[in-house]
Amino acid sequence: MTENAATNENSREFGLQRIYTKDISFETPNSPAIFAEKWEPDSNLNLNSSVTSLQNDLYEVVLSITVTTKIGDKVAYLVEVQQAGIFLARGFPDQEMSHMMGAYCPGALFPYAREVISDLVNKGSFPQMLLTPVNFDALYAQHMQELQARAAAQQAEGGNGQDAAH
């Protein structure tokens, strides 16, 4: 049994095949008037990731980041970036694979997306925008807890409905 476990460990393979920017959008709907405003920005960050199975144990992971920065009620800029990567992953149990695709891969893509966002904001003539590091492991754990809570709530609702019918 130990030899089988060792064989399974050795048959695991993980690698980053390619990183690329899939989609970019930069908007400054209130320029040039916004440049005359006192720079007291309020920024909102929205993160999302998706996984698509390709072929031969290859997966595309897309990290989508939207940054909306306002001065008062006026949008100074809106940046949307989809940073993608193709990852090879083979021989991992489902739970480990889920964690890799939901936390590790987006974490590997984040520095690239952060750089793209910073460059776009800078080229838009705005002060530097540096996104703070993101704990993708914590976000993944939170997402999994929310899924479990939803499943438990649905099961409880289904169970209550059945009890009432008897």
Legacy VTK file of the C-alpha trace (Angstrom):
# vtk DataFile Version 3.0
C-alpha trace
ASCII
DATASET POLYDATA
POINTS 166 float
0.000 0.000 0.000
2.896 2.329 0.739
4.379 1.610 -2.686
1.049 2.488 -4.353
0.875 5.745 -2.395
4.441 6.559 -3.446
3.601 5.719 -7.065
0.542 7.996 -6.946
2.653 10.815 -5.494
5.232 10.353 -8.269
2.585 10.369 -11.012
1.420 13.829 -10.015
2.404 16.599 -12.333
1.731 20.326 -12.179
3.098 23.104 -14.335
2.375 26.512 -15.735
2.311 26.314 -19.526
1.440 29.886 -20.494
0.343 33.226 -19.004
-1.504 35.770 -21.110
-3.788 38.762 -20.855
-7.140 37.625 -22.231
-9.106 40.888 -22.046
-8.435 44.497 -21.027
-10.677 47.513 -20.638
-9.731 50.960 -19.328
-12.297 53.738 -19.176
-12.087 57.326 -17.947
-15.663 58.505 -18.460
-15.185 61.858 -16.737
-11.859 62.921 -18.202
-10.481 65.493 -18.637
-12.661 67.277 -16.038
-11.796 64.672 -13.377
-8.127 65.762 -13.479
-9.120 69.119 -11.934
-10.747 67.401 -8.927
-8.930 67.012 -5.608
-7.515 63.481 -5.630
-9.293 61.721 -2.769
-10.152 58.437 -4.448
-12.442 55.677 -3.298
-11.566 52.408 -5.025
-13.619 49.247 -5.215
-12.004 45.923 -6.178
-13.925 42.937 -7.500
-12.164 39.569 -7.996
-13.455 36.466 -9.712
-11.887 33.380 -11.227
-13.049 30.650 -13.551
-11.632 27.338 -14.704
-12.135 25.671 -18.070
-10.936 22.154 -18.745
-9.066 21.970 -22.033
-7.531 18.691 -23.226
-4.886 16.309 -21.887
-4.972 17.518 -18.261
-4.686 21.170 -19.315
-6.819 23.827 -17.652
-7.358 27.483 -18.423
-7.717 29.584 -15.291
-8.933 33.160 -15.770
-8.567 35.727 -13.004
-10.953 38.643 -13.594
-10.297 41.873 -11.720
-12.394 45.019 -11.900
-11.225 48.210 -10.204
-13.600 51.161 -10.048
-12.127 54.366 -8.647
-14.347 57.324 -7.867
-13.877 60.848 -6.635
-17.103 61.623 -4.862
-19.825 60.237 -7.110
-17.796 60.606 -10.329
-15.962 57.640 -11.816
-12.316 58.562 -12.309
-11.489 55.264 -13.994
-12.720 51.746 -14.467
-10.219 48.972 -15.185
-11.201 45.438 -16.136
-8.522 42.802 -16.681
-8.797 39.110 -17.400
-5.415 37.537 -16.750
-5.296 33.918 -17.853
-3.002 30.962 -17.590
-2.868 27.464 -18.955
-1.898 24.948 -16.300
-1.022 21.272 -16.580
-2.390 19.291 -13.636
-2.482 15.518 -13.509
-2.760 12.879 -10.825
-4.297 14.988 -8.046
-7.353 14.009 -5.980
-10.471 16.118 -6.658
-10.210 18.128 -3.426
-6.569 19.034 -4.067
-7.320 19.848 -7.705
-10.173 22.123 -6.646
-7.881 23.990 -4.246
-5.137 24.335 -6.860
-7.521 25.713 -9.486
-9.439 27.893 -7.022
-6.561 29.323 -4.980
-3.067 28.491 -6.189
-3.561 29.284 -9.889
-5.349 32.627 -9.335
-2.578 33.505 -6.869
0.024 32.783 -9.551
-1.835 35.018 -12.029
-2.428 37.921 -9.632
1.010 39.614 -9.924
0.622 39.766 -13.703
-2.876 41.262 -13.466
-1.643 43.700 -10.832
1.105 44.891 -13.181
-1.323 45.321 -16.096
-3.697 47.362 -13.910
-0.884 49.534 -12.570
0.399 50.225 -16.098
-3.057 51.093 -17.446
-3.797 53.495 -14.582
-0.388 55.128 -15.011
-0.883 55.519 -18.775
-4.268 57.085 -18.051
-2.390 59.884 -16.248
-3.619 58.910 -12.779
-1.560 58.418 -9.609
-0.083 54.967 -9.189
-2.494 52.156 -8.316
-0.853 49.236 -6.544
-3.180 46.450 -5.556
-2.361 44.922 -2.200
-1.606 41.199 -2.117
-4.633 38.915 -1.934
-4.872 35.775 0.209
-6.450 33.428 -2.328
-6.300 30.516 0.127
-8.547 32.448 2.529
-10.916 33.463 -0.292
-11.117 29.839 -1.448
-11.810 28.611 2.105
-14.532 31.257 2.508
-16.086 30.244 -0.825
-16.097 26.569 0.185
-17.749 27.419 3.538
-20.436 29.410 1.719
-21.085 26.471 -0.619
-21.361 24.081 2.346
-23.720 26.447 4.191
-25.916 26.772 1.095
-26.002 23.004 0.634
-26.896 22.507 4.309
-29.655 25.140 4.072
-31.098 23.501 0.955
-30.959 20.100 2.617
-32.699 21.475 5.720
-35.405 23.087 3.576
-35.903 19.836 1.690
-35.965 17.878 4.942
-38.510 20.239 6.518
-40.746 19.995 3.475
-40.665 16.203 3.626
-41.400 16.149 7.355
-44.416 18.408 6.850
-45.747 16.129 4.116
-45.716 13.081 6.398
LINES 1 167
166 0 1 2 3 4 5 6 7 8 9 10 11 12 13 14 15 16 17 18 19 20 21 22 23 24 25 26 27 28 29 30 31 32 33 34 35 36 37 38 39 40 41 42 43 44 45 46 47 48 49 50 51 52 53 54 55 56 57 58 59 60 61 62 63 64 65 66 67 68 69 70 71 72 73 74 75 76 77 78 79 80 81 82 83 84 85 86 87 88 89 90 91 92 93 94 95 96 97 98 99 100 101 102 103 104 105 106 107 108 109 110 111 112 113 114 115 116 117 118 119 120 121 122 123 124 125 126 127 128 129 130 131 132 133 134 135 136 137 138 139 140 141 142 143 144 145 146 147 148 149 150 151 152 153 154 155 156 157 158 159 160 161 162 163 164 165
